[in-house]
Amino acid sequence: MCSNEDFGDGESTIMQPNKELEQYNLLESTCKKCGSVAAVKLTYKEAQCKNCFLYYVRHKFRANLGSTKILPRNCRVLTVLSGTPGSMCLVDLVKHSLEVENYKRLNFHHQILIVDNIFLMSHELIEKESLENIFKQFNQQEMFYLSLADNECSVDVFHIESLLANLASKKEKFTKLQATFASQTAWEDFLEQRTKSYIRKAANLLKCSHVFLPDITVDLAMSVLSNISLGRGASVAHDVGFVDDRMEDVKLLRPIRDFTYEEVKNYIRVNEIHCIENSREYSLESIQSATGKFVADLQSNFSSTVSTIFRTGDKFAPKELNDGKCQFCQSNLDWKESKTIDAVEFSKRISNPQSNRPKIIEGPSEDLCYACQKLLKDC
C-alpha cells in the first residue's frame, strides 16, 4: 500500500486545500511597477494599476501570436464572438492590436462572426438593450451572423434588428432539435461539434484562412477531461492546442488559451465592456456539466487544478493516421485499428446476441470516428 510518508519529507509533498486568502484592499495599495493607485490584484501576483494591467494582458496576447509565427502577413482572420466574457475580451484585444500605430500592430484583415449559441441556450430571451450594448462596441468592424439553429450553415451580414426579430423563432427551432437527442450528454457533444463545423464552413465562405476562438484555460481544462470521457481522446491535442489544423484550408487558433478566468474578468471590468455574464453553474445532467462541476470544485480548494489539467493536455500530440477523417468532426478515424473498441463491440454482441444493432464499422457510420458513431446512435 502507498504511504503518506513514502518521500520521508514530513508530508510536505501532500496536496493541501488552499487556506482562505485574506481580503486585499485595493484602495490602500499601489502598483508595484509605477507607483500609481492599484486597480487589479490577481491571485498570487502583485497589485497593478489599470494601465500596467492592460499592458500586461495585451502583451501576453501579442506574444502568443508572435511566438508561433503562424499568421501570414495580410491574411484574413475571423474572430468568433458569442457575447461571453472570453469572446468579448478576445475581440477587444484584436481591435486594440489593429489600432496601435507602432511596431506592435498586428497585420491582418479582420472580420467578426457572431455565433448565437449563448442566445439560443439561454432560458430567457436576452433583453434588447443588453444585446445592443454588446454589439455597438464593435459596430465599426465588419460583422457577420451565424445561427446554430439552421440545418445548413449560412452566413449573413449582421444586423441587430434582424437578430432580435428572429431570435424567438430560432430558439423554438433550436429547442425542437434538442428534443430529438436521447441524453443531455449527446446533445452537448453534438452542439460542440456542430459549432466547430459551422465555424469552419463560415470561414471558407468568407475566404478566411484563420479563425480566432475565445477558449481560455478553464474551458480547455474541462475539455481535456470531458473529451476523454466521451471517447474523443484521440482528438484532445487538436481540441485544446493552440492550433487546430484538421482542415488544411482553415486553421482554428486559440490566442487566449492561457488566459485565466480571473484575468478575463478583470479585463472586462477595467475596460467597462458589456457582455453576457456567465455564472458557470453546473448541473449533473451531462458528462460535460459533471466534469465542469468537478473541476470547479477542485479549483476552489486547490488553485493549481485548472493549470495542471491544462498543462497536462498540452503534452498530448496528435497521432497521424492514414485511415481517413471523420465526416462530422474532422478527427482521424480511430476505430479501424483499435483493439479496445473491437473488444467493447464484441462484449456488447455477446451480452445481447438477439440485438439487431449494426456493428460499429457498418452502414453509413463508416466515415465517422468512434465518438461520433456513438453520437449518431443517440439522436
C-alpha positions in Angstrom: 0.0 0.0 0.0 1.1 3.6 -0.5 2.0 5.7 2.4 1.9 9.5 3.0 5.5 9.1 4.3 6.9 7.5 1.2 9.0 10.5 0.5 10.3 11.0 4.0 9.6 14.7 3.9 7.2 15.0 6.8 4.2 15.1 4.4 5.3 18.3 2.8 4.5 17.0 -0.7 0.9 16.2 0.1 -1.7 18.4 -1.6 -3.4 20.6 0.9 -6.5 22.7 0.4 -5.9 26.4 -0.1 -6.0 28.5 3.0 -8.6 31.2 2.8 -6.9 34.2 1.2 -7.0 37.5 3.2 -9.2 40.2 1.7 -7.0 42.6 -0.3 -7.8 46.3 0.0 -7.0 47.9 -3.4 -7.8 51.3 -2.0 -4.8 51.1 0.3 -2.3 49.6 -2.2 -0.2 50.9 -5.1 1.1 49.4 -8.3 4.5 47.8 -7.7 5.7 48.8 -11.1 4.8 52.5 -11.5 3.5 53.5 -8.0 0.0 54.5 -9.2 -3.2 53.5 -7.4 -3.8 49.8 -7.8 -6.9 48.7 -9.8 -6.3 44.9 -10.1 -4.9 42.3 -7.8 -4.6 38.9 -9.4 -4.2 35.8 -7.2 -0.6 35.3 -6.1 0.6 38.4 -8.0 1.4 41.9 -7.1 -1.2 44.6 -7.4 -1.3 46.5 -10.7 -2.8 49.8 -11.8 -5.1 49.9 -14.8 -2.5 50.8 -17.4 0.0 48.3 -16.2 -2.6 45.5 -16.1 -3.8 46.3 -19.7 -0.2 46.4 -20.9 0.4 43.0 -19.3 -2.7 41.4 -20.9 -2.2 42.9 -24.3 1.4 42.0 -24.4 0.5 38.4 -23.4 -1.9 38.3 -26.3 0.5 39.6 -28.9 3.3 37.3 -27.6 1.0 34.2 -28.0 0.6 35.1 -31.7 4.1 36.3 -32.3 5.8 33.3 -30.7 4.0 30.8 -33.1 4.6 32.9 -36.2 1.5 31.2 -37.7 -0.2 34.2 -39.1 1.0 35.2 -42.6 1.1 38.9 -43.3 -2.1 40.4 -44.6 -4.0 37.1 -44.1 -7.8 37.1 -43.4 -8.8 36.3 -39.8 -12.3 35.6 -38.5 -12.9 36.1 -34.8 -15.8 34.3 -33.1 -18.0 36.5 -30.9 -20.8 35.0 -28.8 -21.2 37.7 -26.1 -19.4 35.8 -23.3 -16.6 37.5 -21.3 -13.9 35.4 -23.1 -15.2 36.3 -26.6 -15.6 40.0 -25.7 -12.1 40.1 -24.3 -10.7 38.5 -27.4 -12.4 40.8 -29.8 -11.3 43.9 -27.8 -7.7 42.6 -27.8 -7.8 42.1 -31.5 -9.3 45.6 -32.0 -6.6 47.2 -29.9 -3.8 45.3 -31.7 -5.0 46.5 -35.1 -5.3 50.2 -33.9 -1.9 50.8 -32.4 0.4 52.9 -34.6 3.8 51.3 -34.0 5.7 48.1 -34.5 3.3 46.2 -32.1 0.5 46.5 -34.6 -0.8 43.2 -36.0 -1.1 43.0 -39.8 -4.1 41.0 -40.9 -7.6 41.7 -42.3 -10.1 41.2 -39.5 -13.8 40.1 -39.6 -16.1 39.2 -36.7 -18.5 36.2 -36.7 -21.5 36.4 -34.4 -22.5 32.9 -33.2 -25.8 32.7 -31.4 -25.2 29.6 -29.2 -25.4 31.5 -25.9 -28.5 33.4 -27.0 -30.3 30.1 -28.0 -29.3 28.2 -24.8 -30.4 31.0 -22.5 -33.5 30.1 -20.5 -34.9 33.5 -21.1 -34.8 35.8 -24.0 -32.0 38.3 -23.6 -33.2 41.9 -23.4 -32.9 44.1 -26.5 -30.9 46.7 -24.6 -28.3 44.1 -23.4 -27.7 42.9 -27.0 -27.4 46.4 -28.3 -24.9 47.4 -25.7 -22.8 44.3 -26.5 -22.6 44.7 -30.3 -22.5 48.5 -30.6 -19.0 48.3 -29.0 -17.6 46.9 -32.2 -20.1 48.2 -34.8 -17.3 49.8 -36.8 -15.9 46.4 -37.8 -17.1 44.0 -40.4 -19.6 41.6 -38.7 -21.4 38.5 -39.9 -24.0 36.3 -38.3 -24.1 32.5 -38.0 -27.0 30.6 -36.4 -26.6 27.1 -35.0 -30.4 26.5 -35.2 -30.2 26.3 -39.0 -29.8 22.9 -40.6 -27.4 24.3 -43.1 -24.5 26.7 -42.5 -25.3 30.1 -43.9 -23.6 33.4 -43.2 -25.3 36.8 -43.4 -24.2 40.3 -42.8 -25.0 41.1 -39.1 -27.9 43.4 -38.3 -29.0 43.7 -34.7 -32.6 44.3 -35.8 -32.6 41.0 -37.8 -31.2 39.1 -34.8 -33.8 40.5 -32.4 -36.7 39.8 -34.9 -35.8 36.2 -35.5 -34.3 35.1 -32.1 -37.6 33.7 -30.7 -38.3 31.6 -33.8 -34.7 30.3 -33.9 -34.8 29.5 -30.2 -38.0 27.4 -30.8 -36.4 25.6 -33.7 -33.3 25.0 -31.5 -35.4 23.5 -28.7 -37.1 21.1 -31.1 -33.7 19.9 -32.3 -32.6 19.3 -28.8 -35.6 17.2 -28.0 -34.5 14.7 -30.7 -31.5 13.6 -28.6 -31.7 10.8 -26.1 -29.4 12.4 -23.5 -28.1 15.8 -22.5 -24.6 14.5 -22.9 -25.2 13.6 -26.6 -26.9 17.0 -27.2 -24.0 19.0 -25.8 -21.5 16.9 -27.7 -23.4 17.4 -30.9 -23.7 21.2 -30.3 -19.9 21.5 -29.7 -19.1 19.6 -32.9 -21.7 21.5 -35.0 -20.3 24.8 -33.7 -16.8 24.0 -34.9 -18.1 22.6 -38.2 -20.2 25.6 -38.9 -17.4 28.0 -38.0 -15.0 26.2 -40.4 -17.6 26.4 -43.2 -18.3 30.1 -42.4 -14.6 30.8 -42.6 -14.5 29.2 -46.0 -17.5 31.2 -47.2 -15.8 34.4 -46.1 -12.4 33.3 -47.5 -10.7 33.5 -44.1 -7.7 31.2 -43.6 -7.6 31.6 -39.8 -10.2 31.7 -37.1 -9.7 33.0 -33.5 -11.6 31.0 -30.8 -12.2 32.5 -27.4 -11.3 29.4 -25.3 -9.4 30.1 -22.0 -7.7 27.8 -19.5 -10.7 26.7 -17.6 -12.6 25.9 -20.8 -9.8 23.8 -22.1 -9.1 22.0 -18.8 -12.8 20.9 -18.8 -12.4 19.8 -22.5 -9.5 17.6 -21.7 -11.4 15.5 -19.1 -14.8 15.5 -20.9 -13.3 14.6 -24.3 -11.6 11.6 -22.8 -14.8 10.6 -21.1 -16.7 10.9 -24.3 -14.3 8.7 -26.3 -12.6 11.7 -28.0 -9.2 11.1 -26.5 -7.7 10.9 -30.0 -8.6 14.5 -30.8 -7.6 16.1 -27.5 -4.4 17.5 -28.9 -6.4 19.4 -31.6 -9.3 20.4 -29.2 -7.0 22.1 -26.6 -3.9 23.0 -28.5 -3.0 26.5 -29.8 -3.8 25.5 -33.4 -6.4 23.0 -34.8 -5.3 22.3 -38.3 -7.5 19.3 -39.1 -8.7 21.2 -42.1 -5.9 22.4 -44.3 -7.6 25.4 -45.7 -8.9 26.8 -42.3 -6.9 26.8 -39.1 -8.6 27.3 -35.7 -6.4 29.3 -33.3 -6.8 29.9 -29.5 -4.7 33.1 -28.9 -6.0 33.5 -25.3 -5.9 29.8 -24.3 -3.5 30.5 -21.4 -5.6 33.4 -20.0 -7.2 32.7 -16.6 -10.9 33.5 -15.9 -9.6 36.0 -13.4 -7.6 37.8 -16.0 -10.5 37.9 -18.4 -13.0 39.1 -15.8 -10.7 41.9 -14.7 -10.0 42.9 -18.3 -13.8 43.2 -18.9 -14.2 45.2 -15.7 -11.4 47.8 -16.1 -12.4 48.4 -19.8 -16.1 48.6 -18.9 -17.0 46.1 -21.7 -20.6 44.9 -21.8 -21.0 41.1 -22.1 -23.4 38.2 -21.2 -22.5 37.2 -17.7 -21.5 33.5 -17.5 -22.5 32.3 -14.0 -20.7 29.0 -14.6 -23.4 27.0 -12.8 -23.1 23.3 -13.4 -25.7 20.6 -13.2 -25.2 16.8 -13.3 -27.4 16.2 -16.3 -24.5 15.5 -18.6 -20.9 14.3 -18.5 -19.7 17.7 -19.6 -21.6 19.5 -16.8 -20.5 17.0 -14.2 -16.9 17.4 -15.4 -17.2 21.2 -15.2 -18.5 21.0 -11.6 -15.8 18.5 -10.6 -13.1 20.9 -12.0 -14.7 24.0 -10.5 -15.0 22.4 -7.0 -11.4 21.2 -7.1 -10.2 24.6 -8.2 -11.9 26.3 -5.3 -9.8 24.3 -2.9 -6.7 23.6 -4.9 -5.8 26.7 -7.0 -3.5 24.8 -9.4 -6.1 22.4 -10.6 -7.0 24.1 -13.8 -3.4 24.9 -14.8 -2.3 21.4 -14.0 -5.0 19.8 -16.2 -4.4 22.4 -18.9 -0.6 21.8 -19.0 -1.2 18.1 -19.0 -3.5 18.5 -22.1 -0.6 20.4 -23.7 1.5 17.3 -23.6 -0.8 15.3 -25.9 0.3 15.1 -29.5 -2.0 14.1 -32.5 -1.4 10.7 -34.0 -1.1 10.7 -37.7 -3.2 8.1 -39.3 -3.9 7.3 -43.0 -7.4 5.8 -42.5 -9.3 9.0 -43.4 -11.1 11.7 -41.4 -14.4 11.8 -39.6 -17.0 13.5 -41.8 -18.5 15.3 -38.8 -15.7 16.4 -36.5 -12.7 16.0 -38.9 -10.8 13.8 -36.5 -8.9 10.7 -37.6 -10.9 7.6 -37.9 -9.7 5.9 -34.7 -11.7 2.7 -34.7 -10.1 0.7 -37.6 -7.0 -0.5 -35.7 -8.3 -0.2 -32.1 -8.3 -3.4 -30.2 -10.2 -1.7 -27.3 -13.1 -0.8 -29.5 -13.2 -4.2 -31.0 -13.3 -5.7 -27.5 -16.2 -3.4 -26.5 -18.2 -4.3 -29.6 -17.6 -8.0 -29.1 -18.7 -7.8 -25.5 -21.9 -6.0 -26.5 -22.8 -8.6 -29.1 -22.1 -11.5 -26.8 -24.2 -10.0 -23.9 -27.1 -9.2 -26.3 -27.0 -11.7 -29.2 -30.6 -11.0 -30.2 -29.9 -7.4 -30.9 -30.2 -6.2 -34.4 -27.9 -3.3 -33.7 -25.3 -3.0 -36.5 -21.6 -3.3 -35.9 -19.7 -0.1 -35.3 -18.0 -0.2 -38.7 -21.0 -1.0 -40.8 -23.5 1.2 -42.6 -23.4 5.0 -43.1 -21.3 5.4 -39.9 -18.1 4.1 -41.6 -16.9 7.6 -42.2 -17.4 8.7 -38.6 -15.0 8.4 -35.7 -15.9 6.3 -32.6 -17.3 9.2 -30.6 -19.4 10.4 -33.5 -20.8 6.9 -34.1 -21.9 6.8 -30.5 -23.4 10.3 -31.0 -25.3 9.1 -34.1 -27.0 6.3 -32.1 -28.3 8.8 -29.5 -30.1 11.1 -32.0 
